[in-house]
Amino acid sequence: MSKKIYFVSDFHLGIDAEILSGEREKKIVRWLDIIKEDAKELYLVGDVFDYWYEYNKVVPKGFYRLFSKLAELKELGISITFFTGNHDIWMFRYLDDELGIPILRQPIRKVIDGKTFYIGHGDGLGPGDYGYKFIKSIFNNKICQWAYGKLHPDFGLALMKFFSAKSRQYTGDEDAFTDESKEWLVQFCEHDLVKNDVDYYIFGHRHLAIQYTLSNQKSIYFNLGEWMYAYSYGVWDGQTFKLEFFESNYDKIYGNCM
C-alpha cells in the first residue's frame, strides 16, 4: 500500500461549535486512527487549539486524547509537523519537548515526490489585514511574551480566549470569492508565482475548503478548511492532492476548479 501525506488545520479545540470541543477531539482521534494505516507524514497546519499560552511550567489543561494519539503516531514512525496559527501563536516547546514534534512558525517550501509545495497557516500573508499584522508583531515580541507570562494562568488564558473569539470573526467569509480583491491568499500566491515555481500552495486559516487554479493554469491554491463544522482535510497520494471530508454533513469546495 502506498503511503500518503495528510494535511489538516483549524481544529480550534477549546471552544464548542457544531459539537462540543471534547466530542470534536474524540472525532479527530477517530480520524487519526484511520489515517495511521496509510500515512507517512502528517502536517498540522495551525490553529489546532483555539487559544493557547504556554507558561514555563503550565499549559492549558485538556487535550490528553489528542496528545496521546499523536504520540502513538510518532511511535509508529509517522512524521508529524506542527505549524503555529494565529490562535496558537504562543505554542513554544511543549510539543517538541514532550512528543518530539517540531514546531514551525513560518511557511515552508518543500519538494515532495517531484512537486513543490508551499505550506503554512496563511495568517498575515498577502495585502490587507493590517490590523492583524500589527497585533501579530506585538504577539511575537519577546518582551510582550515575557510580560504576558507574568499574568496568573487563570486570567491569562481567559484573556487569550477573549482575543481568540474576536479573531474568529474575520475568517470564513463565503462571499469573498465574488470579489477577489478580498481574497488575500489568492493574491499572495499570484505575487509569489512571479519569482517562484510552486505546484501547490497549502494553507489553513480561511475556514473554507478551497481549490483554486491560479493564473498560470498550473499552480493550485488549496485551503484545508476547518473542523468546527465541515471537518475537511487534504491528502497527497504521491500524484494527486485532494480535499476530503470526515463524518461531515458539509462537502462544499469553494474556488474556480469545480
Secondary structure, 3 states (H helix, E strand, C coil): CCCEEEEECCCCECCCCCCCHHHHHHHHHHHHHHHCCCEEEEEEECCCECCCECCCCCCCCCCHHHHHHHHHHHHCCCEEEEECCCCCCECCCHHHHHHCCCEECCCEEEEECCEEEEECCCCCCCCCCHHHHHHHHHHCCHHHHHHHCCCCHHHHHHHHHHHHHHHHHHCCCHHHHHCHHHCHHHHHHHHHHCCCCCCEEEECCCCCEEEEECCCCCCEEEEECCCCCCCEEEEECCCCEEEEECCCCCCCCEECCC
